[in-house]
């Protein structure tokens, strides 16, 4: 019984190269999945922080007289900041092979 011919010789060297190529492909896929999970987790974290900050805006008195709530403008800037980071990381999770720019500094 003869094995079918592929048009080229199947040597140990060629098999090793084929296995290496497959291994690199699997490694790239696994790294992409790890990045996707990390970016999804970061997007969720920024979403939670944004939602909690937004609650402060809703329940804070309009005058902002209570020091506990802080400055409404500053809280509003933080809500926007975390909203932008949430959108950034959601996009990064959809395209984990693309580079991601560093986060901008948090507003004071």
Order of alpha helices (4+ residues) and beta strands (2+ residues): alpha-alpha
